[in-house]
Amino acid sequence: MEILIKASQFILSLSLLIVLHELGHFIPAKLFKTKVEKFYLFFDYKFSLFKKKIGETVYGIGWIPLGGYVKIAGMIDESMDTEQMKEEPKPWEFRSKPAWQRLIIMLGGVIVNFVLGILIYIALMWVYGEKYLPNENVKDGIWAQDELAQTLGLETGDKILSVDGNAIRKFSEIPVEFINGNKFIIERNGQEIEKEIPIDFISKLVDRDKDAGSFINYRTPFVIANVPENSINVSSGLQPKDIVVRVGEKEVRYFDEVAAMLKTLKNQNTTLVVKRGEETKEVPVKVSEEGKLMVFSGSLGLLDLEKLGYYKLADKKYTFMQSIPAGLNKSWTTLTSYVKQLKKIFNPSTGAYKGLGGFISIGSIFPSEWSAYSFWSITAFLSIMLGFMNLLPIPALDGGHVVFTLWEMITGKKPSDKFLEYAQVVGFVLLLALLIFANGNDIVKLFK
């Protein structure tokens, strides 16, 4: 059921983005009286799941869910219909239109993607606002229990101040900033220390267990989740949801403090003070020879931690007018972050290429339960990502057609149909290779 919910959201989001992207080409083409022969969601090699001709255009749904397209008369595109190009140009064909009109038609899909992403972010800011943990409110620093965090030179209690000179506003931004960055500054025992992010950091991040969670976490209390029957403390009186607030005579606040103290009490008896609801209880316990209580520990969400007084969350609400600059800023930071990650993918020494994913990776970022906020947040991100990717100057993408059209406008010389045909083939091969590599990565990860 979980996979079905994720897949349904992915297909819905992808379909929405494809249809609107293609509408971005379709509408200006019709405005400039250019014939559009086909408008398809997904590709229809050999046959279609559905098709209907309305006017001069065939609208349909293909069976290969790798994208979609509009087939514009007189244009060399993914359909590779070269027979049409051998005839004399017709007034309603793409190739007969002025260069500025062809440029607008080609840029239409990308523009729609960027505008859609911006509008969704503006709407999310207006309807939901922002609720997050400000980095400055993590008063006692991070929890560096993860091995990857330790290889970065981080220690529990460190406060991460900035990455590449950019101050960290939200605690949740830290992992992405480390992925994009090169240097970071921490505060340790009142002293600021600058450290470098290893060039192969992303490679190590990708190679981690996919269920390991974030490599940087805020500190949390020691919460009892369950006491198994084979535990040395099965009869101690510990109960699920107990929060350890004192070990022996020493007050403790965080899990790491409890774990460190238990290491000093191996094979000994001690007393825990736990918070149970609104009460506190003393519980005598035994510590194993490994320095453990032999219990399962649990975790608390940020809202629960806020109620307990561990962290203060920011809850920002926006009026409609305030949501516009907030949404624009969110769109810009999303785009710039994606561009930084793309640069690292093309740098083999970072190992970021190993994290490149296909449809499985994209589908997996959707939640296993329906959430309107999550769905539209992810759709906005994918829309901006799709817009940027289509703008890359690769033949077979919109960006490739834009480059050739700009060349014509600047030099006054139009590339030959034969050149455009060869360029389209080269671009298609490149995209196919990228598609195989990305989805191959997904398959490898599944086996791992």
N, C-alpha and C positions, 0 to 999 in steps of 0.2 A: 504493500500500500504506500509506503514511504517513497519508493522509486516512482510509483505512478503519479503521486502528487508533485514530485520534483519535475518529472518529465512533462506533465500537463502544463505546469507553469512555464517551463522552458519553451515548449512548442507555441503556447499562447503569446509569450513575449517575442519570440523570434518571428512569428507570423505577423504580429503587429508592426514590428520594425521593418520587415521586408516590404509589406504592402505600402506603408507610408513612405519608405525610401523610393520605391518605384513610382509612387504618385508624384514625388518630387521631380521625376523625369517626365512623367506623363502629362502633367498639367501645363508646364511651359511648352512642351511639344505641341499640344493641341492649341494653345494660345497663338503659337507661331504658324498654325495651319500645316503642321507636319503630320504625315500619316503614321499612326501607331497600329501596327499589325497584330501584336499580341501583348497581353498584360497577364503575367503569370506569377502566382505564388508557388515556389518550388519549381524544379526543372522537370520537363515533360519529355525526356528522351524516349522515343518510340510511341508512347501513349500518355494520356492524361487521366487523372481520376475524375476530373470534371472540366467541361469547357462549354462555352456558349458565346456565339457571335452576336454582338450588339453594334449595329452600325458597321464601321469598317474594322473594328477591333474584336479579336477573339479573347475573351476573358476565361482563365482557367486555373486549375490547381494541378501541379505535377506530382509525381510520385517520389522524386529524389529531393529530400529536404535539405539541400545545401545552399539555399538562397532563393532568388527569384529574378525576374527580368521583365523589361518591356522591349519588344522588338520594334525598332523605329525604322521605317523604310529608308533605304539609301544610306545605311550606316553599318560599318563592319563591327560586329559585336560578338558576344559569346555564341551566337547561333552560327557564325561563320558562313552566312549565306552570301557567297561570292558571285553567284549567277546573276543576281540583281545588279551587281556593280558593273557587269559587262555591258549593260544597256545604257542608253543615253539618259542623263539625269532628268528627272521629272520635277516640276515645280513644287510638288508636295513632299519631296524627299529631303532627308536630313542634309545630304551633301550639297543641296541646292540653296540652302539657307545661308545668310550672312554669318561670318565667324562669330560675331557677338551673340547672335541668337543660339548658335550651336554651343557656345560656352555656357550660356545660362541653362540650356537643357541639360548639359552634362553635370553642372554644379548643383542642379536642383535637388538630387537625392541627398547629397552631403549636407546641404543647407537645412533640409528637413530634419535630418538626424540630429544636427547640433541644436536647432530650435526646439525640437521635441525634448531632448535631454534637459535643456534650460527650463522649459515650461514645466516639466515634471518636477524638477528640483524646486522651482518657485512654489508650485502647488503643495509639495511636501512640507516646505518651510511654513507655509501659511496654515495648513490644516493641522500638522503634527508639531511643528516647532522642532526644537532640538533638546534632547535630554542626554547628558554625557557626564563623565567624570573628568573635571578639569585636572590637568597634570599638576598644577600648583597645590591641589588639595590632597595629593598623595604625600602627606607630611613625613611619613616614616620611610619613604623610598620604596623601591621595587623588591620583588621576591625573585631572586636569581637562582632558583632551584634547577633550572634547565641547563643541561650540559652546553648547549649552544650559547646561552647567555654567558656562561663562565668562560668559554673560549674567546668571547669578546672582551674579557677582562672585567666583567660586571660582578658585583657582589651584592648580596642582600642588604638593603638599606641605602643603596645608591639612589640618588635623585637624577634622572635624566633631564638635562636642561634644554639642550638644543642638538640638532643634527644639521651639519653644513651651515651653521649660523642661523638656522631657522628655529625660533623658540617653539617648543612643543606646547600647544594649547590644550589639546584633548589627549588623555592617556591612551585612548584607542588608536591614535595616529602613530604611535611609536613604532610598531612593526613595519608599517609601510615606509616611514621615514628612514628606517635602517636599510630597507631593501633599495631605496632610491639613493641613499647617501654614501658619503665617503669618510666623514669624520663626525665625532659626536663629543659633547662635553657633559660630564657628570659632576655632581657635588657629592663628595665623600668626606664625612667628618668635618664639614664646614669649609673644605678646600675644593676648588674647581680643578678638574683634571680633563685634559683632552686626549682622546684615543682615536685610533684609526679603525675603520671597518675593513676587515680582510677582503681582498679581491675575490676570494672564493666563498664569501659568506653566503651568497644566494645558493650556490651549489650545495653547501652543507644544509641549508634550510630546506631545499627540495628533497634531499636524501633522508630527512627525518621521517619518523613514523607519522603517517597522516593523521593519526588519532592523538598525537602528542600535545596538540593545542598550541597556544602562543608560546614563544620562547621567552617572552617577558610578561610578567603578571604583577598585579597589585597584591600586597600581602593580605592574607585572610586569617581568621581565627581557626583554631583546632576544633572542628565540629565532629561529634560522634555520629556516624551514620548507622552502624550496626556492630553488635558484639557477637561474633560467631560462637557456636557451641563449643568449638575446640580451643577457644581463647583462655588464657590463664586468668582473664578478668571476667569470665562469663557470669560469675556470682558476685561481682564487685558492686553492682547497683548502677553501673553506667547505663544510660538510656539514649536512644536515638534523639538527636537534636540538642544534646548537652553541649555546651560551649565551655571549653577549659579556660579558666581565667586565673588559676594559680596552681603552681606545682610546688608542693612542700610549703615553704615560707615565702616563695618568690612569685609575685604577680606576673602574669604573662598576657600578652595581647594577641600574638600571632602564632600561626602553626609552626613557623621556623624556630620560634623561641621555645615552644614546647618540645619539639623534636631535639633541639640542641641540649636541653636540660635532661631529657630522658637518656641521652647518650652517656651522661655523667652518673646515671643511677642504675647501671646494668646489674641485674640479679638482686635488686633491692626492692623493699616496700616503701611506698610513699603515699601521700595524700593529695588528691586533686580537689580543687574547689571548682565546681561547674555552675554555669548559669543555666537554669532550667525554667524557661518562661520568665516570670517576674521574680523568681526566687533563686537563691544560691544554696548549693548543697555540698557538703564535704563527702568525698568518696575515697575510701582506702583502696589502693590498687597495687598490683605487682608489675615490675618492669622486667622484661625478658633479658636474656644474656646478649641479645642484639641491641638492647636499648629501645625496645618498642613495647607498646601496650597490647599488641595483638588485637587491634580493633580496626574496623574500616572507618576511614574518615570521610566526611562529606564536604560539600562546598555550598556557599551562599551566593545569591545574586547580588548585584549592586544595590537594588532597592532594599533588600533585607539588611545589607551592611550599612546602608544609610540610616535605617530605623534603629540599628544597634549603636549608631554613633561612630562608626569606623570612617566613613567618608561622607562628604557633602557633595551632592550632585548638582550640576547646573541644569536648570529647566527654563529654556528660553522660548518665549512665545513671540510671534511676529504678526504685525498687522499686514494687510495685503501689500501696502506700499513698502513696508520693511522687508517683506519676503522677496521682493524683486532683486535688490542688491545681494541679499543672502543667497538666493538661488543662483545668481550669476557668479558669485564667488565660489560656491560649491562646484558649479560646472567647470570653472577655470582650474581649480585645484585638482579636480578629477582628471581633466585633460592633461595638465602638466605632469601629474604623477604618472599617468599612463605613458606619456612620451619618454619620461626618464626610465621607466621599466623597459620600454622597447629598445632604448639605446643599450641597456645592459644585456638584453637578449642577443644583440648583434656583436657583443664583445665576448668571444669564446672563453676568455680567461675567467670571466665571472661564473661560468657554468649556469647562467640564467636560462639558457636555451633548454635545459633539462626540465624547467618548469612550464615550458610552453605546452598548453593543453588544447584539446579539441572539444567536440560536443559533450563528451562525458564530463570534462572539467567545468565547462560553462554550466551545464545542467546541474552539477552538484552544488553550485553556490546558492541555488534556490533553497529555501527552508523546507523541511519535511512536513510542515503544517502551513496551511494558507495564512498569509499575512499580507494585507493590502500594502502596508508600508514597505515591507521587504520586497514585494513583487515590483512595485513602482520604483523603488530605489535601484534595484538591479537593472530594471528596464532602462532607466535613465543612464546608468553607467554604460550598458551595452550600446545604447543609441549613440553616445558620444564616442565610444570606442569604434563602432562601425563607421561613423562619419570620418574619423581620422584615418582609419585603415583604408577607406575608399579614396581618400585624398592623396595617398602615396603615389608617386609618379611611376607606377608600374603599368605597362600595357595590359589591357583586359580589365583594369580597374578604372573608375571614373577619373582618378588623378592622371592616368596615362593619357586618356583622351584630352583632358584639360591641357596638359603639357604640349601636345601636338597642335592643339587649337591656338594656344598662346604663341607658339613658334610661328604659326601662319600669320597671326595678327601683327607680330613684331617684324618679321622678315618679308611678309607679303608672298611667301612661297608655301604652297600647300603640299604636305607629304603625299606621295603617290599612293593610290589604292593598294598597289602591290606591297609597298613598304608597311602600310597600316595592317595589311593582312598578315605579313610575317611577324610584325610586332605583337599582334593579337595572339598568335600561336605561342610566341616566346613567353608572353605574360601568362597565358593559360597554363603552360608547363610549370612555370615558377609557382603559381598559386596551387596547382595540383600537388607539387612536391611539398609545399608548406603544409597543405592539408593532410597529406599522408604522414608527414613527420609529427605534426601536432597530435593527430589521433593515434599514431603509433605510440607516442609518449603516454597517452591515456591507457592504452592496452598494457604497456609495460608496468605502469603504476598499479593496475588492477592485479596483475600477477604478483607484484611485490607485496 
